[in-house]
Amino acid sequence: MTTPPKPPSLPLLAALSMGVGAASAQVSEEVLKSISTPDEVETSIGTLKFLDGAPLPETAQTVYDHLDPMRGVDAFLKGIPGASLHGLMTANRSIGAKECHQVMMMETLADSKPLYLTMNTSTLYVIPTLDLKRDGPTVLEMPAGLLGVIHDAWFRYQEDVGPAGPDKGKGGKFLVLPPGYEGDVPEGYFVVRSRSYDVWVLLRTSIADGVDVAAKRVKDNLRVYPLAKKDAPPKTEFINGSKKSFNSIHPNDFTFYEHIHEVIQKEPLDLLDAETRGLFASIGIEKGKPFKPDARMKKILTDAVAIANATARAIVWYPRTEGTMEGIRVYPDTDSAWMTAFANKNVFFNGENGKTMNTDARVGFHYGYTVVSPAMAVTKAGAGSDYGIAFVDSKKMPLDGSKTYKLHIPANPPAKDFWAATVYDNQTRSMLQTSQPYPTVGSQTKGMKKNKDGSYDLYFGPKAPKGYENNWLETIPGKGWFVGFRMYGPEQAWIDKTWRPGEIELVE
């Protein structure tokens, strides 16, 4: 940082003070005091010293040393959506899905090997990724039976595919256009004008007829190719992501900022608003310029990202359930630990009545989850899915992998299709890696033990309680975990909350 200039001479300061004194005669002493700065101010960052309102050089340095970490923390919290999407795009490319016609699919369902935010084991994932800067307008030929969302590079919703999309679940051809595209748009397509060059598409399909049947149906009908090659499109290849170890999670160290720099360099300037661009520029991340922080700034940002990561985790594990985050609670009339991903079912995070931006809700969602769509916030009896997440036990303590816990599921869970509980790793927010490659139990689990009243007790711990082996999810001593509880085809008793799961209770 450039050293602040030396303070002006005393004669000049005296002259300036005389001017202020003349003006101050027009206002009360109380007003003058409220707008003035004492020569010394005690603060949480130390004693700040001034010469009649002018900060001394050491004070200027102190406040800059405070300001830069603040900006680093803010840049992390605001940058999570972009860094997360960048991680997902990179993950596909890391296993060979580098071209738009190379589509990653979890052919034998998602398991615990890949690091992927809160995936489930109950639906077939299909994940195309588009590079509109390289390929130009790109076609997605969608078969019936798929549902999903098209996202931009900052993880914002662009369009639904399937029942909530313009195809109404019947399938059809989607044409995704690059930012600023001014060419001809052919007829016969559902047109999506993307805000970004990188586009992440998350699709899912039911496995009710069997996983193999679902995978074959996708392979036989899904096509992805550049519009320029529509007359002779390359054959769509399917890259199997099941049972492979790869990472899609954004970093929580200094390299986070390097990933944001990569996003900003590739994408159009107006991907972000001017104020957000200004925030990133204030820490050295600016389009068209290298990101080369000096030793001081790198040290500051390394500290800032540690604080920001802790902040994001605090928002996820212990959201302040009043004010803008009150709607994060599934059961706000109780002290229940069950939370939802979208506070107030608002997938755009734009605060009450759209008047503000609910930044905590945005941080909490993107740190722990993927997929943003208005359809995710609509719960219809007997259709789709809904869920709750428990990060802590009934006493609001983090869940300890060395201990045993119980979750009571009352009789007659109101799920038309099925219900399931999945255990996740605190660190990666991905499925917990244990001897169980699919760490889920639920109504589809064979041999589940039912209580005499029709209820179930699920157990989480290093060892299965005797007689409850099929009701048990393994945890690892020394590792923390949390639970996602999903209802597929939730019925009215779930929606109106007359049926509720128990809390996660410590057994030993």
N, C-alpha and C positions, 0 to 999 in steps of 0.2 A: 504493500500500500504506500502511496505517496505520502511523505511526511507533511503534516499540516503546516501551513506557513506560520512564521513567528507572529505573535500578537502585535497590534499597532502600538505606536509610541504613546506614552502617557499624555503628552500635550494633545494629541489627536483624540484620545479617549475622553479627555477633559472637555474638549470642544463638543464632542458628540453628546456627552452627558449634559452639557448646558442646554443643548437643543431639546433633549428629552425632558429636562426639568421644566422648560418653558411650556412644553406641551402638556406635561403632567398637571400643570396648574388648572387645566380644564376638566380634570376628572378627580374622583374621590380617591383618598388614600387606599381604600379597600379595593377599588378597581385596579389601581396601579399595582398593588401587591399581587393581585390575581394574575396579572400578565407579565410580571417581572420574574427574573431568575436570581436567587441569592448567589453570593460568591462561592458558597459551598453547599452541596446538596448530598445528603446521605441516602444511598439507594442500595438495592440488592446486588448491584454490580460494583459497588464501592463508592468512595467519595468523589463526586464530580465537582471540579473547580472551574470558576469563571472569573473573568475580569469585567465587572459591570455588564454581564450578559454574554460576553464573548468567551466561548470555551477555550481553555488553555490547551496546548498541543497534546499533553498526556490524556486529557479528558476526551479530546476528539478521537484519539487512538482507542481508548477504553470503549467508547460507544460503538465504534466500527467493529471492534472485536466482539461486541455483543450483537450488533446488527447482522453481520455476516452469518453466524450460526443460526439466527432466527430465520434468515432467508433460506439457508440450507435445509432446515427442518420443514419449512413451508413448501419448498420445492419437492421434497420427498413425498409429503402427504398429497400434494396436488398431482404429482407425477406417477403415483401408483397405477392408475388405469393404463397409461401409456406403456409403462415398464412391464406390466402384466401381459398386455397384448403382445408386446415385443417378445416376451419369453415364450408365449404360445406359438408364435410364428417361427421362432428359432427352433423350438422343439420338433415341429413337423420336419423342418429342413434337416435336422440332425439325424433323423432316421431314414432319410432318402426321399421325402416328399417335398422336393425342391421346385418342381414345375406345377402349374395349376392343374394339369391332368393327372398328377400323382397325389392321390387322396389318402390320408391316414384314416384307418378304420380299426376299431377295437374288435377284431373278428371273433374272439372268444370272450368278449366282454372286458371291461376295465378291471384290472387287478391291482395289487399293491406295489408292483415293481416300478411303474413310471411315477414320477413326482408330478402330480396334476391336481389342482385345487378341487377338493371335495367332489370328485367324481362318484357316481354310483355304480353298483354292480348289476343293475337290474334292467338296463336298457342298452341297446347297441349304439355306440358313438361312431359318427362319421364326420370327419373334420377336413374339409377342403380349405386351402389357403391360396389367396390370389395376390399377384403382384401386378397391378395395373400400370405401373410405371414401365415395366418390362414388356408386358403383353398387350396393353391397351384394353379396350372393351372385352369382357370375358363372359362366356355363357355358362350357366348352370342349368342343365336339363334335369329337373327334379321329378322323380316318380311319385305317385300317390303313396301315402303311408309314412312319409318322412315329415318331421316337423323340426323347426329350428330357427336360427336367427343369423342375420348378416350384420357384422360389426365393422366399425371403422378402426383406424389405428390408435385411437384414444379410447377404445373400448366402449364407444357409444352405439346405441341402437340405430340401425339403418332400415331394416325391413324384416318382417317375419316370413318364414317359409312353412307351408302346411296349413292346418285348419285356421290359424290366426292370420295367415298371409293372403295376398291377393289371389293365389291359386285355390283358396278355400279347401285345401287338403287333397285336391284332385291332381296335383302335379302340374308341371308346365315348364316353359323356358324362361329363366331369369337372365336379364342382361345387365351386368354391373359395369357402369361407365366410370372412367377415371375423373378426378377433379378437373373442372373447367372444360370438359369435353364439349366441343362445338360441332362435331361431325354429324353426318346423317345417322338417324336412329331408325333401324328397320322395324317394320310392324311384326306383330306376333310374339312379342316378348313382354314380360313384366319387367319394367325398367327401374333400376336402382342407380341413382346418381350418387356415387360415393364421395365422401369428404376427404378421403385419403387414398393413397396408392396401395398400401398394404390393407388387405381385407381378410378377416377371420370369420369363417362360417362354421357354426356348430349345429350339427344335425343329429337327431336321434330317431330310433324306430323301435317299435314293440318287438319283443321276443316271444310273444304268446304262442306262436306256431313253432318255436324252436329257434335257437341261435343260428344254426346252420341255414335254416330257411330264410331268416331275416337277412343274413349276410349275402346269400345268393341273390335275393331280391334286389338288394342295393347294387351289387356288382353287375347284374344284368341290365339295370335301368338308369343308374346315375351316370351322367356324362358331364365333364368339365373341360372347356377348351377356349382358346382365344377366338373372338368373333372373326378375325382375319383368316382363320383356318377352318371356318364352318363347312366349306365344301369338301375338305379332306382332313377332318379333325384327328389329332393323335388319339390313340386308344387310351382310354382312362385306365390308369393303373391304381391298384389298391395296396397301400403299404400297411402291413399289419403292425399295430402298436401294442397289441396284447403281449404280456410276458416279456416285455423289453424294458430295460432300465434306461431312462432318459429323463431329463429335467425340463420342465416348463415354467418353473417358479422364478420370479424376478429376484435379483440379489438384494441383500440387506446390508451391504457394505459400500465402500466408495464406488465400486463399479456400477452401482445403480445409476449414478449421474452420467456415466459413460454410455449406458444404454439409452437414457433419455436423449443424450446428444445425438446418437445414431438415428433415433426416431425423427428428431427435429431436422436433421440434415436431409433425410430422404423425403419427408412429406412437404406439401405446400405450406407456404407461410401462414395462411389463414386456417390451418388445422386448429390452431389455438387462438384465443382472443388476445388482443394487444397487451392487456395487463398480465396475463399468464406468461406470455412471451417475455415481457419485461422482467418478471420474477426470475425466470431461468437465465436471462441475460445478465442479471445482477450477480449471479454466481459463476458467470463465464460460459454459459451455454447459449449460443446464438447462431441462427442459421447463417451459413456461409462463412463461418469463422471456426478455427480450431478450438478445442477445449483443452487448454493447457494451464491449469491452475498452478501457481507457484507453491513453494513448500508451505508457506503460511496458510494459504487457502485450502490446500489439500488436507492439512491437519485439521482445519476448521470443519471441512465437509465430512471428514471421517468421523469426527465427534458428532456432527449434526445428524448424520444418518443413523448413528446408534441411538440418539435421543428420539429421532423420528420413528424408528422401528419400534422402540418401546412405547411410543405414543399410539401407534397403530394397534399394537397388541393390547394396550389398555382399553382402547375403544372397542375392540372385538370381545375381549374377555369380560370387561366390566363397563359396559356402556352406561353413561349417565342417563338413567331411565326417567328423566324429567325433561321438560322443554321439547326441543326438536327431536330427541331420541326416545321419547316416551313410547312411540309406536313400534319400537323394536321388540317389545315384549309380546309373546304369544298370549299370555294370560295376565293382563295388567291389573286385574282385580285381586291378584294374589302376589305372593313373594316368589313365584315360580322362577326357576332358572332358565326355562325354555325361551329361546329367542328366535326371531325370524331373520332372514337375510336382508329383506327390504323393509326399512322402517316405514310404517304407515302404508305399506304396499306401494310405495312410490319408487319406481324404477329409474326416474330421472333425477332424484335427489334434490328437487327444486323447492323444498321447504313448504310451509303451509300456504296453500292457495297459490303456489308458484311465485310468492313474493320474495323469497330468499333462496339461497343455495344451502342445502343441508350437508355441509362438508364432512361432518362426523359420519353421517350415514353413508356417504360416498366412500370414505376411507374404510369403514368397517366392511362394506360389501366387497370392494375390490381387493382388499387384503386377504379375504377368506374364500371368495367364490368367483365363478365365471357365469356368463350368459345374462344379458340384459335385454329384456323384452317386456312390453306392456302385458303380454299374455301371462308372464310369470306372476303378475299381481292380481289375476282374476281367478277366483276359486269358484268352480261350478260343480254342483253336486253330481257325483258319479263320473266326472271327467277330469282329465289332466292329473296333476299331482300337487301336493302341498306338504309342508314339512316344518319341523322345529329343530333347533340346534341347542344342545346343552354343553357349555364350556366348563361348568363348575358343578359341584355336587349340591345337595340340599342346604348345606351350610355355607355356600358360596366360596368354597375352597377349590383350587385347581385339582384336577383329577390325576391321581398318582398311580403310575403303572405298577408299583410294587404292592398295591392294596387291592382288595376285592370290594366291588360295589354291586348293588342290585337295582334294577329298573323294573317297576311293576307296570304291566300292561293290563288294564281292566278288561273284563269280558266283552266280547263282541266289538272288536276294533272296527270302526265304521269306514272300511275301505272296500269299495266295490271290487277292485282288482286284487290288491295285496298291500301289506305294510312291511316295512323293513327298517332295521337299525344298523347303521354302519359306524365303525370306529375309525377316527382319524388321528394323525400325528400332530401334536402341537407345533413342532418346528416347521414342518413342510405343509401343513394343512392338507395333506394328501392321505390316502389310506395308510393306516398303520401297518408296517411290515412285520409280520409275525409268521408263525408256522401255518397260518390260515391265509392263503393268497387272495381270497375273496372275503374280507373281514366284515361280513354282514350276516345277521340272523333276522328271521321274520316269518311271516305266514307261509312262505314258499320253502322254508327250511324243513327237510325231512326229519322226522323223529322228535320234533319240538314237544317238550313236556307241557301239558296243560294242567292247570290247577282244577280242583273239583268244581269251582264256581265258573269255569270257563275262561278265567284270566290266565296270564302268563307272567313268569318272573324271568327276566334276562339277567345274566351275570357277566361282569367284566373283571378280569383279574389274571394273574400269572398262571393259575391252575383252575381247572373246571371243578366246581362243586360236584360231589358225587351225586349221580342221578340227573344232573343238569348239563351234561356234556354238549347236547344239541341246542341248549339255550345260552351258550357261553361264547363270549368273544375274548380272545387272548390279549393281554396287555404285557408290557415289558418293564421290569424294574428299571428305574432310572429314566424312563421316558414318560412324558405327559401325553394326554390324549383328550379327545372330545367326541361327542356322539351327534350324528345326524339321524333324525327319525322321520321317515318318509311315509306318506299315505298316497297310494296310487288309486285314483278314482275315489277321492274323499267324499264321504256321504254327509248328510246334513248334520248329524251329531258331532262330527269333527268341525264343520264350518261354524255352527252356532255354539260350540265349545261346551255342550252338555256331556260330551265324552272327552276325557283328558288323560294323557299318560301320567304316571307318577313322576316323582323326582328321582334323581340318581342318589341312592342312599349308600353311605359307607357301611360295609359289613364288618370288615376287619382291616 
